[in-house]
Structures are given as C-alpha cells and as structure tokens.
Amino acid sequence: MTVTDITVLVGAAALIGLLAWFFFGPRKARLAEVRDGRQEIEITVKGGYSPDLIRVRQGVPLRIVFDRRESGECTSQVVFPDFGVSKALPAFGKAAVELVPDRSGEYGFACGMNMVRGRLIVEEGAGGGSSPGDITRSPAETRTAGEAGETLAEDGEAAERRAEIADLSRRVLVGAVLTAPVAVAVMAHEVFGAGWVPGFLLNPWIQLLLITPVMFYTGWPIHRIGWLTLAHRGAEMNALITLGTTAAYGYSLVATVAPGVLPAEVRDVYFEAVGVIITLILLGRLFEATAKAGTGEAIRALIGLQAKTARLLRDGAEVEVAIEQVAPGDVVVVRPGEKVPVDGVIVEGRSTLDESMVTGESIPMTKGPGDEVVGATVNQTGAFRFEATKVGAQTMLAQIIGLVRRAQASKAPIQRLADLVAGYFVPAVIFIAIATFAVWFVGGPSPAFTLALVAAVAVLIIACPCALGLATPLSVMVGTGKGAQAGILIRDAASLETAHRLDTIVLDKTGTITRGQPALTDVIPADGWSEAEVLRLVAAAEHSSEHPLGQAIVRGAAERGLDLPRVSAFDSVTGKGIRATIDGRQVLVGRSRLLAEAGVDVSSMEGTAGGLAAAGRTPILAAVDGAPAGVLAVADTVKDDSGDAVAELQHLGLQVVMITGDNARTAEAIARQVGITRVLAEVLPEHKAAEIARLQGERRRVGMVGDGINDAPALAQADVGFAIGTGTDVAIEAADVTLISGALGGVVTAIRLSKAAMRNIRQNLFLAFVYNVVGIPIAAGVLYPFFGIRLSPIIAAAAMAASSLSVVGNANRLRRFTATAPPKAPPVPADLAVAVETAKQGETVTDPVCGMDVDPSTAVSAERDGQTFWFCSTGCRDAFMATSGST
C-alpha cells in the first residue's frame, strides 16, 4: 500500500467523522419570545428551516411565522403531525401557524414532502404556565380558527404546482435538447467507434459549451436547494444530486481547461453523464409533480363544493350576496338546481335534496319546514327558504375540510420507522460514497481515480430519500380524502392504521342497528274488527298523549292515510294506559292490567301479546265498549342496511357484538334479525366503557360504534371509536371515525378503506426500501469482484427517478378505491343460537361452591343442564364441574 493510498484512507475516515459531527452534532435552539401572553417566532424557509430547532413553553399559545423565500413544491407546505396542523406556505410570502403546545416533549415538523425537517422542543413549566386570559381557546379550536381562512379559499398549492410543472417542463426541454447530441455521440463512439459520429461532438470544449447551461439552468432548482440544505447542516435528495453532479462536472471541467494537472490516463470527461443525470432527475420530478397533483384531489373537490354566492331575503326582496356575507339568522332562498349555501333549517317550502357530496348517501332526501339542510348539497325539485344557522367555519362542510386537513397532517405509527431511517439516510449515503471512493482508489483497477469518482457519484445519484419520505404521507392523503368523499371522516392517520387490525366490532343497538325511534309494526284485530278500524280508534285516543309509543301509533295511522275521529274525553292512567271517549264509544288502550281492571276479558289477547313481546316488540292492548278490539305492537325497527352491514363485517373476519341497555329478550330478538350471535344486554350507559375494556381484556382489538355523544366514554375506551350520526361538533370530537350518513354500512367501508390504505403504504415502503437496499450496494461496486459489473451514473439517475415515480404512482392507485355496497345478508336461520350476556349492573349471583356473591358481568361461568352458573374463580368452577360429573 502506497503513501497515497494511506493518505486517501485516512482522509476519507477523517472526512466521514467531520461530516458526522456536521450533520448530527449539537445545535443551538432558538427560544420563542413571549409577547402579550403569546409566544412568537419567525422561521425563514429557504432550502431548509432557519432556525430548525425551537424551544417553547408548555401551555402558552404559539404563533410561528414562516417566511418562505423560494418556490417549488418541496417546501410549499409545513406539517406539525403531533398537533394535527398543516399549513400551505405561499411562494415568496409569509404564513402563520397557530397552536397551543399543551404537552411537553420534542416534536418534529416537516415540509409536505417530508424531506425538510425541524424540531419543536416544548419545555414543561418553563414559563410558569399562563393566566386564564392568555388561553381562550382549546388546541382544537385554535386549529379550526387557523384553518378557517384557508378552508374555503382557493387552493393556492394547486396554482403553485401548476407553475412548477410549467417551469420544470421548460428546464427539461432545454436539458434534453442540449444533452441529446452529446449523449448520443458518446454512446455511438463507445459502441460503433469514432467513424460513426461527427468529431466535433467528441471535443471536450464543445461538450462543455453544451452541458454548462444544463448544469446551471436546468439543474438550478436542484443545486439551489441542495447547497442551501447543506448550509443548514441538513441533507436530502437535492443535496445528493448536487454533490454527485458537481463532482462529475468539476472533474470534467479540470480535464478540459487544465488537462496537464491530471495524469494522461485519467483525463476522460463526463459531461454527458452530468447532462443526462440532471435531465432525467428533472424529468422524473416533472412526472412526479403531475402524478402528485391527483393525491390532493379529494380535498380540492371538497373545497370546490362550496357555493360562491347566496340569495338572501331582505326587506321583502331577494338580494344576491357573496357567501362570506351570510350571517346566522338570515333567510336564504334556494331555487331548483342550486346549491344550498350554508347550514340551516327550512322555514318555508318543500324539496328533494341530493346530499351525496357530504354524506356519501346516493338516495335524495325529501325535506320540508323544520328539517335541517346542509351547505354544499344540491336542491333538486322545489324551491324553499331556510334560516341560516351555521356559516363560515361552523358549517358541516368546513368542519369536514378541517378534519380531513388535520388527518392528512397527522402521522401514522408505521411512518415512524420510515422517518427514523430517513433521518439518517442521506448522511449515511454520503458516508458510503466517501468510503466507496476510498476503496476503489486503493483497490480498484486502473485508472483508479476515475473509477473511484464514477462509483462515488453513482452511489450519490441512485439513493432516493424522496421515495422513503413520501411512502406513507401520500397514501394517508389519498385514503382520508377518499373517506371524506364517502361520508367517512377519519380523525388522524393512527385511526386509519388501527382500523385494519380490529377483530371485534361492538354495535350500540339504539340508533346504530335500529332507527332509534319507535314505529308501529303490527296491528292484530280481534274477531269482528278490521285493522283500519282498530288503528283509527287507538290512534285517535293516543293523539292527545305525549308518550313516545303513542306517538308512534299516531304516525303509523298517518302513514296509512287514516282520518282520525274527534275525541270527546281523555284520561291518562299513569303506568297503565289511557281512557278515551270517541264517537260515543269507550276506548281503553294500554297494558293488560288496565283492561282487566275495567272488566275486559284479556285471555284471548295474552297469547298474541306474549308472542310479540318474545319478538322484541312492545304489545299494546285495545278494548272498545268493554270488549277486546285487538293488539298493536310498537318497536324500534332495524335500519334497512343493518343486516347487510353485519354480514359484511363478519365476512371481513370480525366478531360482531351488540351492546344495549334493553332487556335480554328484546336484545335477542333484534340480534336474530341482523344475524348477531353475541349480545351484551342490560348494560347501563355509564358501564359500556367497562364492557369494552372487558373485551379488550380478552386480547381483542375492539371498535365501538355509537352515537358519539351518549357513548363517548365507550368510544374513547375502544381502539377505534366510530360515531354514527349527523357529524356534529360533538360527534367529531368524540370519535376516531365519524360516519356522517348514519348508515352502519359506513363502518364496513371505513375498515375496507383502512385495509386498502395500509396495503398501499406497505407496498410504497417496499418500493422505497428495495430500490435503495439493492441499488446502493450495486452502485458502490459489490458485484464488480464477481461479475465485473459497474453501475453507470446515468443508469443510477434513471433508477432514482423511477423509485420516486413508482411510489407516487402506487399511492395514486388508492384513488380507485370505491365504497361498493355490501352483499345482501343471507337469511338468518330460525333456530339461530344467540348468546345473550346479561350484564345488568348492581345485581349479583351466588357462587354455588364457596357461597360468595359475584358480578355476572365479570365472573367465570359454566353451563349445566341448560342453566348458567357463575363462579368467583376458575378453581370453584372446576370443582363444581368435577362434582357434578359434567364435562
């Protein structure tokens, strides 16, 4: 080994050590200033964040002003995933991010492409907290307020992306035109010999003349960001390309301008490699920018739903105003074919509205006075007037857009691995390139210096941190956007990831499986009576009653078009029923006890009533003039899609459990209708969370489906909480996933979407890792000793561009996800065994072995002779089973 070889090895080791300190050494953090109870700091965005390390006080509102002094998509957005904040940054302009750092720790923030990074250090109690006047809004409210201005505004990111695509197109065209003659000439010379190409194209001075504009004009977006990033003690994709092409161009420049300083055998130039690498990289970036434009399509489509103007009724005249001028209390006029501008309640008129763009439900809804309307839905048939109740950032559409933005700004747990690797990736590639140069210089064939330089450049060029950084965020962006289009609001990326791992779904009965409102289900007349006659008299009697069951009978009569007779006398008997005089006839409606006390023989109706009760319905007996008239039944009816949704959930491999406060018999009847085989009955609302915890104790990953308000503790306890309902503020805040339409089928779609998104993310990570894991060693020359294979920097550039493009293209495949309707549920066998677990709180049973009182909701149980016994422990259970001779 020569002195030169030793010098190169020592120099390489020293350079690696110096760069390790440069990239990972300690940095000084900038402390945010406190002004008028609020922390403020300004960050310059120019190839990186300056400062990129910020110290702030916990609990004090923080305002970060980003002064962006560049264009290009890379830094067009800043994301604080731990705070659910995403903010578009205008080119050569300023934008402010407001949040409350309510928990101590260290939190990262990054550009939209996840390559330029900074850190936020929240110090516990550093500022002694803040006074009540300092914090007037919760973190969620702060985020909403910060997003309000941009939620319904034109998407500036799309305009900047279009400008970048146009700029890239011009630069790629210049690069291709100037590089093509040099690249073709060099390749033809190497393959066919000197006689096949004009000699002047092989002249280094001509190549220098042609490639220099490619280096400094076409490659300017790369070099500017690359050098600025290195100046910030950071490194990303642009820095690698800049180092590689600068090394190749600088070497070729020396070989052209001052060849005498180099040995004769190493005076080759690599201008064609510089031109092809830069042109290919920018071409790949052009394709990538074009493909990425589709990943944000969902959020832009939601923004585009908002009406631009509204027609208000003022002083008896209709006045058209900008949507921003509508205030709560204004009366808005909507004509056929127009969009509803804001949320409100109809005060006059009736129409059919298409709400699919907000709820995901394709069937139009007929609405009249007193019904709520949602902004951005489309009026179809009639004209109506409504009173505005929510405007601006309070509308449902604005809340949906805000939630989708926060979800897209969040970070999935699976992304932490990619972030960890990406944080060390670029410096590691630079270290590998230095080591590659040293090894080739010392142990490679002649000309060693040239081959060492080419191998090092190939390592720098083939590495693709961009693909690694984009693998997860792009899929999350597309997945949450597709969910919003289907009426499924996903709170964050963690919820999107967790949903695909669920193995148990717990469904609240009332309002989830059922409609949540009693309805008339049966009218069974006694001999000599018709259904219409019985229902007409009973509905007339109940018309004066405020009981929900009575109102259900009245609605049933109205749906059948029955005219109700006049009631001349009415009396309510608490806990029993009602008495009424109708057309001179004495009518009794209620429980059998009321009729029996009046001397009515109810024996003929008891069998019918018992059968209805066994089916989970509430029987109501009727008598007229002292004789039985018939039996009516009222029940909370099952939603049309509940059975299909349960069947599809079971098809996906999930165990479906129903939880309810109703008695076991009613719960069993509902469970039979939809095909559920496990029921938790008689569970009080305040104990539902404990039942979820009990299932989790069985090592199950549990999703809870409820209304988002009464079931809030259970939704919070579950691994993923699904709020079925209207998508109100409370529902959105209570659950991980909100299903706007209220259809149980939305749970199926959400889980299928989660599975599709996670499959897409894993594919992206594989594509990102496989290129780098395979490509970097080949570029370094590991195959040369065995097969004599070396990787050209030109091929490396093509592979790097293909890596990013493959990840972006694969993420866009998720856009083809459709919320297809689940298959029809198969008929439930009549003898289906429904396991009903009565978990009525406050009741205990006695352990037959030790005599202890135990809670049946948590005790060990066993079956014997068709009867269930509960035990304080498995020991007592085993002793009981052994002495009984049971197995």
Disulfide bonds with the S-S distance in Angstrom:
none
